[in-house]
Amino acid sequence: MTTATVSEHARPPFWRDERVLAVIAQIIFLIVVIVVAAYMYSNMYHELSRRGLKPGFDFLKLEAGFPIGETPIPYTPGDTYARAFLVGVVNTIKVSVIGIILATILGIVIGVARLSTNWLLRAIATVYIEIIRNTPLLVQLFFWFTAVMLKFPRIKQAIRLPGPIYLSNRGIAMVWFKPTESFSLWLIFLLAGLVVATLVFRYRSHYQDRTGNPGYPWIFGSATWLLFALVGWFLVPGAPITVDKPVLAGLNFKGGARLTPEFSALLVGLVVYTAAFIAEVVRAGILAVDKGQREAAKALGLTDFQMMRYIVFPQAMRVIIPPLTSQYLNLTKNSSLAVAIGYPDLFNVAGTIFNQTGKSIEVITLIMGSYLSMSLLTSLFMNWYNRRVRLVER
Amino acid sequence: MHRKVFILMLGLLVLLVVLGACASGSQEKQLVTMEVTKEVTVIVTKEVPAAAAKSKLDVVMERGKLICGVNANLPGFGYLDQNGQYAGFDIDFCKALAAALFDDPSKVEYRPLTAKERFTAVQTGEVDVLIRNTTWTLSRDTSVGMDFAPTTFYDGQGIMVRKADNIKSLEDLQGATICVSTGTTTELNLADQMRAHGIDYTPVVFETADATFGAYEEGRCDAVTTDKSGLVSRKSLLKNPEEHVILDVTLSKEPLSPAVLQGDSKWLDVVKWVVFATFQAEEFGITSQNVDDFKNSDNPGIRRFLGLEGDLGKGLGLTNDFAYRVIKHVGNYAEIYDRNLGPNTPFNLPRGPNSLWTDGGLLYSPPFR
């Protein structure tokens, strides 16, 4: 179709008008998608109904009746399936969030090491990346679980480190803090301290920018917060937190903080694996920054650290964020491999629910919906952050 | 270019209008409508009545082999032997079924399934029959969409612990960590029983039995639970079997039964009566060794059973000598049991409830008549 002959007063008939056609094409496409989806749904619904398996989510209100190994939120076997599923979701979020933070730190360190001028450091980083990236995650998880975590001594012969911290193949049991009644009161002090500390931090940064003299915002900020914490500690009645030591009682440790071998193995596995990919992303990002920028930084007399912190990294971020987002999503989705090593993540708990109720379609829908929402939320957050980073540059 | 796209879109639109108008019957574009409607009708007629009329039995006969969903990791019941062949108690029932259908016990394709996958495999028709130490329960029989054949093995759930831990009863497991496989009734019974006894425990749930018992052996758990037959079988695989002990408590009834998809009574009948044939043969004293001698028997009951008189097999959609084929190729229940679990095997499981009703057990076949 030629476009040159189309003039304002002679509009083509609608079936030859590209603008109208484009809209029609999209409407048709939408209809096709809806019809296909509706057909598949009704097909499934009828087939299941014919066998007396009416689909529905009513079962979520029933009592679950099974315990879960790790419950970050209160849960007893008397709670509902919905609650049990939520425990699984929280377990997945727990391992994903901690994993993402640690993998990012480790990934940046290795990515920078890969570009180091120190031959040994560079070689180690390269070997690490090549080995980790080129072996399957499932195999690595089995390695961390079976060959590392389960090879610690039996619980009765647990290794005792100062603290005390006990290492056994039941996991790590370590001394931890236990909040007392006055803890909530103290928490108010901590939060107030955080607000004031932020203001002090802002003020000192501003001072530094304005005068060029070092403002030490971090030191001033943390000192303010510590001051609030100390004052609060002495003002509230009694100590707000006490030390809780793990003791071997009967068959297991009681008290303290305990990390199970399943959680530890999954976390270590995911962090080590994802960090290798993040390292490559970081390396690519750093290399994408023009060499002239670095030369200029050198010419200004900045140290290597300052050059990285103030010149190279802010610019590299633009390149790093989008692929980093997909690594975060991968980590979250890969956490479903937890079922192989017995960590009660959402996929594992959902498996038990499916076993008890036989509602395969519904449970799978729930699983997919949960991962989808987690991934979309992560993407949303990272896209927001990406825009923020982009706005900084001119 | 754009014209082509336009025509394509228009074609799609027409198709949609036609599909939408199928029921109401549009007058315009009669010619196109006729063609497409015909196609749609054909698909519809093919799908609905055919699915209702065609039994799995016909499908299996047409295919020429049976697809059996089995366990590949449970010595004694379903496992790979030294030659890489499937063997075991459950496997023998797959063979018995194939013998009845095709007069050839080797016409079976085995599909190893995990506990979690097994019902989906039946629901989707991936396997014809599930013979994989599966417990018959009400919800599986109804909402999970299974139909169960007679129980081939009456089991009960047990708990295995280390001797050194000095655990004697369920109460001693207070605060214990217990390894369990997902997708099993044992996972559910454990929860029920521990709640009933008011015992707090921490479950560690694994996907496969291998992972479950591996973690137990490494000391991750104080105890491990599954059906007693499974414990006996798994104990034989541990590094030092004598260091472990199976507690003298039974947590549940576990009638292990073959399962087929719900709502196909013709196919269910075949599976049912093949199982009954192995019971009945033991009751008659017919074995794979002496079955040919029984062909000269005057006992009308035995003659009917072996298909020498009457039309019993035809009624099932099989040949009249289906029971003869089962006994000849695979043997009666006692032979299957002894071959896989009896005194000459590492398990040496006493028959217990798995004896004939005439010996005080639970195996009882309705009459072949």
Interface residues (C-beta under 8 A of the other chain):
Chain A: M1 W15 E18 L21 I24 A25 I28 I31 V32 V35 R50 R51 G52 L53 G65 F66 P67 I68 G69 P77 T146 L150 K151 R154 I155 N169 R170 A249 G250 L251 N252 T260 P261 E262 V339 A340 I341 G342 P344 N348 G351 T352 F354 N355 Q356 T357 G358 K359 S360
Chain B: M1 H2 R3 V5 F6 M9 L12 L13 L16 L19 A115 K116 F119 T120 Q123 S139 R140 T142 S143 V144 G145 D165 L173 Q174 G175 A176 T177 C179 T182 G183 T184 E187 L188 A191 D192 M194 R195 Y201 T202 P203 V204 V205 F206 E207 A211 G214 A215 E218 G219 R220 D222 L261 Q262 G263
